Amino acid sequence: MTPARPDRGRDPPASFLAPALGGAGLQYLGSAHWAVVAGVGVAAAALHLAAGPARERHIAEIRHETAATTR
């Protein structure tokens, strides 16, 4: 018997919203839907690249603080 999962029955809203919004986008935008999806993907990639240096500085700061407390 499989143990019960504590999160069973509480699916994230994205599991409903993503297919619903995707279907609505295809219905109302037609093939332009894929251009919008590509634009969102490119924007997300650009934002991840832009956030990289700040993320690396933050990680270096945490490592420095951790090293100082473990000595």
All heavy atoms as TSV, in Angstrom:
chain	resi	resn	atom	element	x	y	z
A	1	MET	N	N	0.836	-1.173	0.000
A	1	MET	CA	C	0.000	0.000	0.000
A	1	MET	C	C	0.889	1.246	0.000
A	1	MET	O	O	1.865	1.332	0.711
A	1	MET	CB	C	-0.900	-0.021	1.230
A	1	MET	CG	C	-1.924	1.070	1.214
A	1	MET	SD	S	-3.209	0.693	2.410
A	1	MET	CE	C	-3.182	2.170	3.316
A	2	THR	N	N	0.537	2.196	-0.808
A	2	THR	CA	C	1.299	3.440	-0.920
A	2	THR	C	C	0.919	4.382	0.219
A	2	THR	O	O	-0.268	4.569	0.493
A	2	THR	CB	C	0.996	4.128	-2.265
A	2	THR	OG1	O	1.239	3.207	-3.315
A	2	THR	CG2	C	1.855	5.361	-2.457
A	3	PRO	N	N	1.930	4.977	0.883
A	3	PRO	CA	C	1.589	5.914	1.963
A	3	PRO	C	C	0.898	7.153	1.402
A	3	PRO	O	O	1.152	7.580	0.286
A	3	PRO	CB	C	2.944	6.272	2.582
A	3	PRO	CG	C	3.960	5.872	1.578
A	3	PRO	CD	C	3.355	4.807	0.716
A	4	ALA	N	N	0.010	7.705	2.205
A	4	ALA	CA	C	-0.740	8.890	1.781
A	4	ALA	C	C	0.200	10.095	1.714
A	4	ALA	O	O	1.037	10.281	2.582
A	4	ALA	CB	C	-1.875	9.165	2.753
A	5	ARG	N	N	0.056	10.867	0.670
A	5	ARG	CA	C	0.831	12.095	0.536
A	5	ARG	C	C	0.092	13.212	1.246
A	5	ARG	O	O	-1.116	13.364	1.074
A	5	ARG	CB	C	1.008	12.457	-0.930
A	5	ARG	CG	C	1.960	11.538	-1.649
A	5	ARG	CD	C	2.139	11.895	-3.108
A	5	ARG	NE	N	1.904	13.279	-3.428
A	5	ARG	CZ	C	1.570	13.712	-4.629
A	5	ARG	NH1	N	1.417	12.866	-5.606
A	5	ARG	NH2	N	1.377	14.993	-4.853
A	6	PRO	N	N	0.790	14.015	2.036
A	6	PRO	CA	C	0.098	15.089	2.749
A	6	PRO	C	C	-0.472	16.169	1.837
A	6	PRO	O	O	-1.399	16.859	2.208
A	6	PRO	CB	C	1.180	15.667	3.662
A	6	PRO	CG	C	2.469	15.221	3.094
A	6	PRO	CD	C	2.196	13.947	2.352
A	7	ASP	N	N	0.063	16.301	0.617
A	7	ASP	CA	C	-0.414	17.345	-0.289
A	7	ASP	C	C	-1.444	16.837	-1.295
A	7	ASP	O	O	-1.830	17.547	-2.196
A	7	ASP	CB	C	0.756	17.985	-1.029
A	7	ASP	CG	C	1.474	17.005	-1.939
A	7	ASP	OD1	O	1.298	15.789	-1.772
A	7	ASP	OD2	O	2.224	17.472	-2.808
A	8	ARG	N	N	-1.898	15.608	-1.143
A	8	ARG	CA	C	-2.855	15.042	-2.095
A	8	ARG	C	C	-4.142	15.857	-2.088
A	8	ARG	O	O	-4.660	16.197	-1.041
A	8	ARG	CB	C	-3.161	13.596	-1.754
A	8	ARG	CG	C	-4.003	12.908	-2.802
A	8	ARG	CD	C	-4.076	11.431	-2.547
A	8	ARG	NE	N	-2.760	10.836	-2.594
A	8	ARG	CZ	C	-2.281	10.175	-3.647
A	8	ARG	NH1	N	-3.028	10.017	-4.701
A	8	ARG	NH2	N	-1.077	9.669	-3.621
A	9	GLY	N	N	-4.630	16.174	-3.275
A	9	GLY	CA	C	-5.860	16.928	-3.384
A	9	GLY	C	C	-5.651	18.433	-3.396
A	9	GLY	O	O	-6.597	19.182	-3.536
A	10	ARG	N	N	-4.427	18.893	-3.250
A	10	ARG	CA	C	-4.152	20.332	-3.254
A	10	ARG	C	C	-3.192	20.653	-4.393
A	10	ARG	O	O	-2.074	21.089	-4.176
A	10	ARG	CB	C	-3.547	20.761	-1.919
A	10	ARG	CG	C	-4.509	20.620	-0.763
A	10	ARG	CD	C	-3.936	21.165	0.510
A	10	ARG	NE	N	-2.857	20.288	0.945
A	10	ARG	CZ	C	-1.806	20.685	1.647
A	10	ARG	NH1	N	-1.674	21.920	1.997
A	10	ARG	NH2	N	-0.877	19.839	2.006
A	11	ASP	N	N	-3.623	20.412	-5.590
A	11	ASP	CA	C	-2.787	20.701	-6.754
A	11	ASP	C	C	-2.571	22.203	-6.863
A	11	ASP	O	O	-3.456	22.995	-6.555
A	11	ASP	CB	C	-3.429	20.178	-8.030
A	11	ASP	CG	C	-3.461	18.666	-8.063
A	11	ASP	OD1	O	-2.603	18.034	-7.445
A	11	ASP	OD2	O	-4.376	18.132	-8.700
A	12	PRO	N	N	-1.406	22.594	-7.347
A	12	PRO	CA	C	-1.156	24.028	-7.492
A	12	PRO	C	C	-2.087	24.645	-8.538
A	12	PRO	O	O	-2.516	23.972	-9.483
A	12	PRO	CB	C	0.291	24.102	-7.941
A	12	PRO	CG	C	0.636	22.755	-8.426
A	12	PRO	CD	C	-0.279	21.786	-7.748
A	13	PRO	N	N	-2.399	25.909	-8.365
A	13	PRO	CA	C	-3.293	26.569	-9.328
A	13	PRO	C	C	-2.774	26.514	-10.763
A	13	PRO	O	O	-3.559	26.533	-11.701
A	13	PRO	CB	C	-3.343	28.014	-8.829
A	13	PRO	CG	C	-2.977	27.949	-7.398
A	13	PRO	CD	C	-2.041	26.786	-7.258
A	14	ALA	N	N	-1.463	26.413	-10.928
A	14	ALA	CA	C	-0.907	26.375	-12.275
A	14	ALA	C	C	-1.378	25.152	-13.055
A	14	ALA	O	O	-1.480	25.203	-14.282
A	14	ALA	CB	C	0.615	26.390	-12.224
A	15	SER	N	N	-1.683	24.064	-12.353
A	15	SER	CA	C	-2.138	22.865	-13.062
A	15	SER	C	C	-3.508	23.088	-13.705
A	15	SER	O	O	-3.890	22.362	-14.608
A	15	SER	CB	C	-2.184	21.668	-12.116
A	15	SER	OG	O	-3.135	21.877	-11.096
A	16	PHE	N	N	-4.234	24.083	-13.234
A	16	PHE	CA	C	-5.495	24.452	-13.876
A	16	PHE	C	C	-5.302	25.638	-14.813
A	16	PHE	O	O	-5.825	25.664	-15.924
A	16	PHE	CB	C	-6.549	24.806	-12.825
A	16	PHE	CG	C	-7.774	25.443	-13.419
A	16	PHE	CD1	C	-8.704	24.675	-14.094
A	16	PHE	CD2	C	-7.966	26.806	-13.343
A	16	PHE	CE1	C	-9.827	25.261	-14.668
A	16	PHE	CE2	C	-9.086	27.403	-13.905
A	16	PHE	CZ	C	-10.010	26.628	-14.571
A	17	LEU	N	N	-4.555	26.634	-14.360
A	17	LEU	CA	C	-4.430	27.873	-15.131
A	17	LEU	C	C	-3.659	27.704	-16.434
A	17	LEU	O	O	-4.035	28.294	-17.443
A	17	LEU	CB	C	-3.760	28.955	-14.274
A	17	LEU	CG	C	-4.591	29.489	-13.122
A	17	LEU	CD1	C	-3.779	30.470	-12.299
A	17	LEU	CD2	C	-5.853	30.140	-13.638
A	18	ALA	N	N	-2.594	26.936	-16.419
A	18	ALA	CA	C	-1.776	26.804	-17.628
A	18	ALA	C	C	-2.571	26.235	-18.807
A	18	ALA	O	O	-2.571	26.833	-19.892
A	18	ALA	CB	C	-0.540	25.970	-17.343
A	19	PRO	N	N	-3.270	25.111	-18.650
A	19	PRO	CA	C	-4.038	24.615	-19.794
A	19	PRO	C	C	-5.180	25.551	-20.193
A	19	PRO	O	O	-5.473	25.718	-21.381
A	19	PRO	CB	C	-4.593	23.272	-19.318
A	19	PRO	CG	C	-3.800	22.894	-18.139
A	19	PRO	CD	C	-3.271	24.155	-17.542
A	20	ALA	N	N	-5.814	26.182	-19.191
A	20	ALA	CA	C	-6.923	27.080	-19.503
A	20	ALA	C	C	-6.441	28.305	-20.276
A	20	ALA	O	O	-7.036	28.697	-21.290
A	20	ALA	CB	C	-7.627	27.510	-18.219
A	21	LEU	N	N	-5.354	28.908	-19.806
A	21	LEU	CA	C	-4.830	30.084	-20.504
A	21	LEU	C	C	-4.245	29.718	-21.863
A	21	LEU	O	O	-4.363	30.482	-22.825
A	21	LEU	CB	C	-3.778	30.783	-19.646
A	21	LEU	CG	C	-4.307	31.454	-18.379
A	21	LEU	CD1	C	-3.157	32.007	-17.560
A	21	LEU	CD2	C	-5.304	32.530	-18.722
A	22	GLY	N	N	-3.609	28.545	-21.934
A	22	GLY	CA	C	-3.083	28.102	-23.220
A	22	GLY	C	C	-4.186	27.886	-24.241
A	22	GLY	O	O	-4.078	28.293	-25.402
A	23	GLY	N	N	-5.264	27.250	-23.809
A	23	GLY	CA	C	-6.400	27.038	-24.705
A	23	GLY	C	C	-7.048	28.338	-25.142
A	23	GLY	O	O	-7.386	28.526	-26.314
A	24	ALA	N	N	-7.209	29.269	-24.185
A	24	ALA	CA	C	-7.787	30.568	-24.525
A	24	ALA	C	C	-6.871	31.329	-25.480
A	24	ALA	O	O	-7.338	31.972	-26.425
A	24	ALA	CB	C	-8.030	31.387	-23.258
A	25	GLY	N	N	-5.571	31.249	-25.241
A	25	GLY	CA	C	-4.621	31.927	-26.131
A	25	GLY	C	C	-4.685	31.387	-27.546
A	25	GLY	O	O	-4.682	32.145	-28.513
A	26	LEU	N	N	-4.751	30.059	-27.655
A	26	LEU	CA	C	-4.855	29.462	-28.987
A	26	LEU	C	C	-6.166	29.848	-29.667
A	26	LEU	O	O	-6.203	30.102	-30.867
A	26	LEU	CB	C	-4.748	27.940	-28.898
A	26	LEU	CG	C	-3.347	27.394	-28.721
A	26	LEU	CD1	C	-3.399	25.906	-28.391
A	26	LEU	CD2	C	-2.524	27.632	-29.963
A	27	GLN	N	N	-7.237	29.899	-28.904
A	27	GLN	CA	C	-8.540	30.219	-29.488
A	27	GLN	C	C	-8.588	31.660	-29.975
A	27	GLN	O	O	-9.080	31.934	-31.067
A	27	GLN	CB	C	-9.642	29.984	-28.458
A	27	GLN	CG	C	-11.033	30.258	-28.993
A	27	GLN	CD	C	-12.110	29.952	-27.961
A	27	GLN	OE1	O	-11.825	29.452	-26.879
A	27	GLN	NE2	N	-13.343	30.258	-28.310
A	28	TYR	N	N	-8.115	32.600	-29.168
A	28	TYR	CA	C	-8.271	34.015	-29.500
A	28	TYR	C	C	-7.114	34.594	-30.305
A	28	TYR	O	O	-7.308	35.533	-31.065
A	28	TYR	CB	C	-8.477	34.835	-28.231
A	28	TYR	CG	C	-9.793	34.509	-27.566
A	28	TYR	CD1	C	-9.824	33.836	-26.361
A	28	TYR	CD2	C	-11.005	34.836	-28.172
A	28	TYR	CE1	C	-11.028	33.515	-25.755
A	28	TYR	CE2	C	-12.212	34.513	-27.582
A	28	TYR	CZ	C	-12.211	33.855	-26.371
A	28	TYR	OH	O	-13.414	33.531	-25.783
A	29	LEU	N	N	-5.916	34.034	-30.140
A	29	LEU	CA	C	-4.758	34.577	-30.850
A	29	LEU	C	C	-4.371	33.765	-32.079
A	29	LEU	O	O	-3.596	34.233	-32.905
A	29	LEU	CB	C	-3.552	34.670	-29.905
A	29	LEU	CG	C	-3.714	35.577	-28.692
A	29	LEU	CD1	C	-2.493	35.457	-27.796
A	29	LEU	CD2	C	-3.927	37.010	-29.119
A	30	GLY	N	N	-4.857	32.559	-32.167
A	30	GLY	CA	C	-4.497	31.701	-33.287
A	30	GLY	C	C	-3.013	31.383	-33.272
A	30	GLY	O	O	-2.420	31.132	-32.231
A	31	SER	N	N	-2.388	31.445	-34.422
A	31	SER	CA	C	-0.963	31.113	-34.502
A	31	SER	C	C	-0.082	32.181	-33.867
A	31	SER	O	O	1.086	31.916	-33.566
A	31	SER	CB	C	-0.551	30.875	-35.954
A	31	SER	OG	O	-0.826	32.029	-36.721
A	32	ALA	N	N	-0.617	33.375	-33.618
A	32	ALA	CA	C	0.156	34.405	-32.921
A	32	ALA	C	C	0.406	34.000	-31.466
A	32	ALA	O	O	1.313	34.526	-30.815
A	32	ALA	CB	C	-0.574	35.741	-32.971
A	33	HIS	N	N	-0.366	33.047	-30.968
A	33	HIS	CA	C	-0.172	32.533	-29.605
A	33	HIS	C	C	1.269	32.073	-29.416
A	33	HIS	O	O	1.881	32.338	-28.379
A	33	HIS	CB	C	-1.147	31.372	-29.371
A	33	HIS	CG	C	-0.844	30.552	-28.165
A	33	HIS	ND1	N	-1.238	30.920	-26.907
A	33	HIS	CD2	C	-0.177	29.380	-28.027
A	33	HIS	CE1	C	-0.822	30.006	-26.047
A	33	HIS	NE2	N	-0.192	29.060	-26.700
A	34	TRP	N	N	1.810	31.398	-30.430
A	34	TRP	CA	C	3.169	30.856	-30.298
A	34	TRP	C	C	4.204	31.965	-30.303
A	34	TRP	O	O	5.258	31.835	-29.664
A	34	TRP	CB	C	3.423	29.822	-31.390
A	34	TRP	CG	C	2.488	28.667	-31.215
A	34	TRP	CD1	C	1.468	28.302	-32.033
A	34	TRP	CD2	C	2.448	27.764	-30.100
A	34	TRP	NE1	N	0.803	27.222	-31.505
A	34	TRP	CE2	C	1.381	26.870	-30.326
A	34	TRP	CE3	C	3.205	27.620	-28.947
A	34	TRP	CZ2	C	1.065	25.852	-29.434
A	34	TRP	CZ3	C	2.875	26.611	-28.056
A	34	TRP	CH2	C	1.823	25.742	-28.308
A	35	ALA	N	N	3.936	33.057	-30.983
A	35	ALA	CA	C	4.845	34.205	-30.929
A	35	ALA	C	C	4.846	34.814	-29.528
A	35	ALA	O	O	5.899	35.201	-29.007
A	35	ALA	CB	C	4.446	35.251	-31.960
A	36	VAL	N	N	3.676	34.870	-28.914
A	36	VAL	CA	C	3.583	35.384	-27.540
A	36	VAL	C	C	4.334	34.458	-26.585
A	36	VAL	O	O	5.093	34.917	-25.723
A	36	VAL	CB	C	2.108	35.543	-27.115
A	36	VAL	CG1	C	1.990	35.874	-25.645
A	36	VAL	CG2	C	1.419	36.597	-27.968
A	37	VAL	N	N	4.135	33.151	-26.748
A	37	VAL	CA	C	4.826	32.178	-25.892
A	37	VAL	C	C	6.343	32.306	-26.072
A	37	VAL	O	O	7.095	32.294	-25.092
A	37	VAL	CB	C	4.347	30.745	-26.204
A	37	VAL	CG1	C	5.212	29.706	-25.519
A	37	VAL	CG2	C	2.893	30.588	-25.800
A	38	ALA	N	N	6.793	32.448	-27.308
A	38	ALA	CA	C	8.226	32.613	-27.559
A	38	ALA	C	C	8.731	33.904	-26.931
A	38	ALA	O	O	9.821	33.937	-26.345
A	38	ALA	CB	C	8.504	32.605	-29.065
A	39	GLY	N	N	7.967	34.986	-27.030
A	39	GLY	CA	C	8.360	36.249	-26.423
A	39	GLY	C	C	8.478	36.155	-24.909
A	39	GLY	O	O	9.427	36.680	-24.317
A	40	VAL	N	N	7.551	35.457	-24.287
A	40	VAL	CA	C	7.616	35.256	-22.833
A	40	VAL	C	C	8.855	34.437	-22.472
A	40	VAL	O	O	9.555	34.743	-21.498
A	40	VAL	CB	C	6.328	34.578	-22.321
A	40	VAL	CG1	C	6.473	34.113	-20.877
A	40	VAL	CG2	C	5.149	35.521	-22.456
A	41	GLY	N	N	9.149	33.421	-23.266
A	41	GLY	CA	C	10.340	32.601	-23.009
A	41	GLY	C	C	11.630	33.387	-23.169
A	41	GLY	O	O	12.542	33.271	-22.343
A	42	VAL	N	N	11.713	34.210	-24.193
A	42	VAL	CA	C	12.906	35.038	-24.407
A	42	VAL	C	C	13.050	36.052	-23.277
A	42	VAL	O	O	14.160	36.287	-22.773
A	42	VAL	CB	C	12.852	35.728	-25.792
A	42	VAL	CG1	C	13.904	36.800	-25.917
A	42	VAL	CG2	C	13.006	34.691	-26.898
A	43	ALA	N	N	11.940	36.651	-22.859
A	43	ALA	CA	C	11.985	37.611	-21.750
A	43	ALA	C	C	12.447	36.935	-20.463
A	43	ALA	O	O	13.265	37.484	-19.721
A	43	ALA	CB	C	10.621	38.257	-21.558
A	44	ALA	N	N	11.946	35.737	-20.194
A	44	ALA	CA	C	12.356	35.004	-18.993
A	44	ALA	C	C	13.844	34.677	-19.036
A	44	ALA	O	O	14.554	34.822	-18.034
A	44	ALA	CB	C	11.531	33.736	-18.839
A	45	ALA	N	N	14.335	34.251	-20.205
A	45	ALA	CA	C	15.758	33.940	-20.336
A	45	ALA	C	C	16.611	35.186	-20.131
A	45	ALA	O	O	17.637	35.148	-19.441
A	45	ALA	CB	C	16.031	33.328	-21.712
A	46	ALA	N	N	16.189	36.312	-20.698
A	46	ALA	CA	C	16.939	37.561	-20.544
A	46	ALA	C	C	16.973	38.001	-19.083
A	46	ALA	O	O	18.019	38.448	-18.586
A	46	ALA	CB	C	16.325	38.653	-21.416
A	47	LEU	N	N	15.845	37.862	-18.392
A	47	LEU	CA	C	15.810	38.244	-16.980
A	47	LEU	C	C	16.680	37.329	-16.128
A	47	LEU	O	O	17.338	37.785	-15.188
A	47	LEU	CB	C	14.367	38.260	-16.475
A	47	LEU	CG	C	13.508	39.393	-17.048
A	47	LEU	CD1	C	12.048	39.194	-16.652
A	47	LEU	CD2	C	14.012	40.741	-16.583
A	48	HIS	N	N	16.725	36.050	-16.450
A	48	HIS	CA	C	17.609	35.131	-15.730
A	48	HIS	C	C	19.066	35.515	-15.959
A	48	HIS	O	O	19.880	35.489	-15.027
A	48	HIS	CB	C	17.370	33.685	-16.154
A	48	HIS	CG	C	16.240	33.036	-15.440
A	48	HIS	ND1	N	16.302	32.654	-14.129
A	48	HIS	CD2	C	14.997	32.710	-15.862
A	48	HIS	CE1	C	15.156	32.122	-13.765
A	48	HIS	NE2	N	14.339	32.142	-14.801
A	49	LEU	N	N	19.422	35.846	-17.188
A	49	LEU	CA	C	20.790	36.258	-17.477
A	49	LEU	C	C	21.137	37.563	-16.764
A	49	LEU	O	O	22.246	37.730	-16.253
A	49	LEU	CB	C	20.995	36.404	-18.986
A	49	LEU	CG	C	21.018	35.098	-19.770
A	49	LEU	CD1	C	21.049	35.387	-21.267
A	49	LEU	CD2	C	22.214	34.261	-19.362
A	50	ALA	N	N	20.191	38.488	-16.721
A	50	ALA	CA	C	20.436	39.763	-16.056
A	50	ALA	C	C	20.582	39.585	-14.546
A	50	ALA	O	O	21.333	40.314	-13.897
A	50	ALA	CB	C	19.304	40.737	-16.358
A	51	ALA	N	N	19.871	38.630	-13.976
A	51	ALA	CA	C	19.926	38.400	-12.534
A	51	ALA	C	C	21.151	37.594	-12.118
A	51	ALA	O	O	21.480	37.544	-10.935
A	51	ALA	CB	C	18.666	37.676	-12.075
A	52	GLY	N	N	21.844	36.991	-13.061
A	52	GLY	CA	C	22.986	36.128	-12.761
A	52	GLY	C	C	24.065	36.762	-11.914
A	52	GLY	O	O	24.459	36.200	-10.883
A	53	PRO	N	N	24.585	37.931	-12.285
A	53	PRO	CA	C	25.655	38.521	-11.481
A	53	PRO	C	C	25.237	38.829	-10.040
A	53	PRO	O	O	25.986	38.560	-9.099
A	53	PRO	CB	C	25.995	39.808	-12.240
A	53	PRO	CG	C	25.596	39.527	-13.647
A	53	PRO	CD	C	24.380	38.655	-13.532
A	54	ALA	N	N	24.041	39.345	-9.844
A	54	ALA	CA	C	23.570	39.624	-8.488
A	54	ALA	C	C	23.416	38.325	-7.704
A	54	ALA	O	O	23.739	38.258	-6.511
A	54	ALA	CB	C	22.254	40.381	-8.538
A	55	ARG	N	N	22.930	37.285	-8.367
A	55	ARG	CA	C	22.768	35.983	-7.716
A	55	ARG	C	C	24.129	35.432	-7.298
A	55	ARG	O	O	24.284	34.921	-6.182
A	55	ARG	CB	C	22.072	35.013	-8.670
A	55	ARG	CG	C	21.710	33.700	-8.064
A	55	ARG	CD	C	21.046	32.754	-9.055
A	55	ARG	NE	N	19.907	33.358	-9.721
A	55	ARG	CZ	C	19.793	33.506	-11.043
A	55	ARG	NH1	N	20.749	33.089	-11.840
A	55	ARG	NH2	N	18.714	34.045	-11.556
A	56	GLU	N	N	25.117	35.548	-8.163
A	56	GLU	CA	C	26.459	35.064	-7.840
A	56	GLU	C	C	27.064	35.840	-6.674
A	56	GLU	O	O	27.724	35.257	-5.811
A	56	GLU	CB	C	27.371	35.153	-9.073
A	56	GLU	CG	C	26.999	34.176	-10.171
A	56	GLU	CD	C	27.130	32.732	-9.743
A	56	GLU	OE1	O	28.057	32.406	-8.964
A	56	GLU	OE2	O	26.290	31.921	-10.169
A	57	ARG	N	N	26.862	37.170	-6.639
A	57	ARG	CA	C	27.360	37.963	-5.509
A	57	ARG	C	C	26.695	37.533	-4.214
A	57	ARG	O	O	27.347	37.418	-3.174
A	57	ARG	CB	C	27.111	39.455	-5.748
A	57	ARG	CG	C	28.056	40.075	-6.758
A	57	ARG	CD	C	27.958	41.593	-6.764
A	57	ARG	NE	N	26.609	42.092	-7.036
A	57	ARG	CZ	C	26.104	42.291	-8.247
A	57	ARG	NH1	N	26.839	42.037	-9.324
A	57	ARG	NH2	N	24.880	42.755	-8.391
A	58	HIS	N	N	25.417	37.270	-4.265
A	58	HIS	CA	C	24.683	36.845	-3.077
A	58	HIS	C	C	25.199	35.493	-2.586
A	58	HIS	O	O	25.399	35.295	-1.383
A	58	HIS	CB	C	23.188	36.785	-3.382
A	58	HIS	CG	C	22.348	36.440	-2.208
A	58	HIS	ND1	N	22.173	37.287	-1.139
A	58	HIS	CD2	C	21.631	35.327	-1.919
A	58	HIS	CE1	C	21.385	36.711	-0.254
A	58	HIS	NE2	N	21.035	35.520	-0.704
A	59	ILE	N	N	25.420	34.568	-3.493
A	59	ILE	CA	C	25.940	33.248	-3.120
A	59	ILE	C	C	27.334	33.379	-2.517
A	59	ILE	O	O	27.654	32.741	-1.515
A	59	ILE	CB	C	25.947	32.303	-4.340
A	59	ILE	CG1	C	24.516	31.953	-4.729
A	59	ILE	CG2	C	26.747	31.037	-4.057
A	59	ILE	CD1	C	24.395	31.223	-6.051
A	60	ALA	N	N	28.181	34.222	-3.109
A	60	ALA	CA	C	29.528	34.425	-2.575
A	60	ALA	C	C	29.463	35.010	-1.164
A	60	ALA	O	O	30.233	34.620	-0.282
A	60	ALA	CB	C	30.321	35.340	-3.494
A	61	GLU	N	N	28.540	35.930	-0.924
A	61	GLU	CA	C	28.381	36.522	0.402
A	61	GLU	C	C	27.942	35.474	1.421
A	61	GLU	O	O	28.469	35.418	2.534
A	61	GLU	CB	C	27.349	37.649	0.337
A	61	GLU	CG	C	27.101	38.336	1.650
A	61	GLU	CD	C	26.031	39.402	1.525
A	61	GLU	OE1	O	25.854	39.959	0.424
A	61	GLU	OE2	O	25.365	39.662	2.541
A	62	ILE	N	N	27.008	34.625	1.037
A	62	ILE	CA	C	26.547	33.566	1.944
A	62	ILE	C	C	27.682	32.595	2.235
A	62	ILE	O	O	27.888	32.193	3.385
A	62	ILE	CB	C	25.331	32.834	1.346
A	62	ILE	CG1	C	24.117	33.756	1.337
A	62	ILE	CG2	C	25.019	31.558	2.117
A	62	ILE	CD1	C	22.930	33.202	0.587
A	63	ARG	N	N	28.445	32.229	1.216
A	63	ARG	CA	C	29.574	31.318	1.429
A	63	ARG	C	C	30.608	31.941	2.361
A	63	ARG	O	O	31.165	31.263	3.219
A	63	ARG	CB	C	30.212	30.950	0.098
A	63	ARG	CG	C	29.409	29.961	-0.682
A	63	ARG	CD	C	30.113	29.528	-1.931
A	63	ARG	NE	N	29.291	28.581	-2.658
A	63	ARG	CZ	C	29.330	28.426	-3.966
A	63	ARG	NH1	N	30.156	29.146	-4.696
A	63	ARG	NH2	N	28.547	27.559	-4.558
A	64	HIS	N	N	30.868	33.230	2.187
A	64	HIS	CA	C	31.835	33.925	3.034
A	64	HIS	C	C	31.342	33.945	4.487
A	64	HIS	O	O	32.112	33.670	5.417
A	64	HIS	CB	C	32.062	35.353	2.532
A	64	HIS	CG	C	32.989	36.146	3.367
A	64	HIS	ND1	N	34.339	35.881	3.419
A	64	HIS	CD2	C	32.773	37.178	4.212
A	64	HIS	CE1	C	34.921	36.716	4.245
A	64	HIS	NE2	N	33.983	37.531	4.750
A	65	GLU	N	N	30.057	34.250	4.704
A	65	GLU	CA	C	29.497	34.258	6.052
A	65	GLU	C	C	29.512	32.870	6.668
A	65	GLU	O	O	29.804	32.715	7.852
A	65	GLU	CB	C	28.079	34.796	6.029
A	65	GLU	CG	C	27.982	36.282	5.716
A	65	GLU	CD	C	26.555	36.755	5.519
A	65	GLU	OE1	O	25.625	35.922	5.627
A	65	GLU	OE2	O	26.392	37.946	5.247
A	66	THR	N	N	29.196	31.866	5.866
A	66	THR	CA	C	29.185	30.493	6.362
A	66	THR	C	C	30.586	30.045	6.733
A	66	THR	O	O	30.783	29.412	7.776
A	66	THR	CB	C	28.585	29.542	5.306
A	66	THR	OG1	O	27.281	29.998	4.972
A	66	THR	CG2	C	28.504	28.132	5.834
A	67	ALA	N	N	31.554	30.392	5.910
A	67	ALA	CA	C	32.945	30.009	6.199
A	67	ALA	C	C	33.420	30.675	7.484
A	67	ALA	O	O	34.159	30.085	8.265
A	67	ALA	CB	C	33.837	30.397	5.031
A	68	ALA	N	N	32.979	31.904	7.731
A	68	ALA	CA	C	33.402	32.624	8.931
A	68	ALA	C	C	32.785	31.993	10.183
A	68	ALA	O	O	33.394	32.037	11.256
A	68	ALA	CB	C	33.007	34.090	8.828
A	69	THR	N	N	31.615	31.425	10.079
A	69	THR	CA	C	30.958	30.848	11.259
A	69	THR	C	C	31.363	29.422	11.514
A	69	THR	O	O	31.141	28.903	12.612
A	69	THR	CB	C	29.420	30.915	11.125
A	69	THR	OG1	O	29.030	30.167	9.978
A	69	THR	CG2	C	28.949	32.339	11.023
A	70	THR	N	N	31.956	28.739	10.538
A	70	THR	CA	C	32.322	27.339	10.723
A	70	THR	C	C	33.782	27.163	11.095
A	70	THR	O	O	34.225	26.048	11.299
A	70	THR	CB	C	32.015	26.524	9.450
A	70	THR	OG1	O	32.734	27.083	8.360
A	70	THR	CG2	C	30.522	26.501	9.183
A	71	ARG	N	N	34.512	28.233	11.195
A	71	ARG	CA	C	35.950	28.102	11.543
A	71	ARG	C	C	36.146	27.933	13.008
A	71	ARG	O	O	35.466	28.272	13.865
A	71	ARG	CB	C	36.715	29.348	11.078
A	71	ARG	CG	C	36.826	29.376	9.583
A	71	ARG	CD	C	37.637	30.558	9.162
A	71	ARG	NE	N	37.528	30.661	7.701
A	71	ARG	CZ	C	37.969	31.661	7.028
A	71	ARG	NH1	N	38.571	32.660	7.627
A	71	ARG	NH2	N	37.853	31.695	5.742
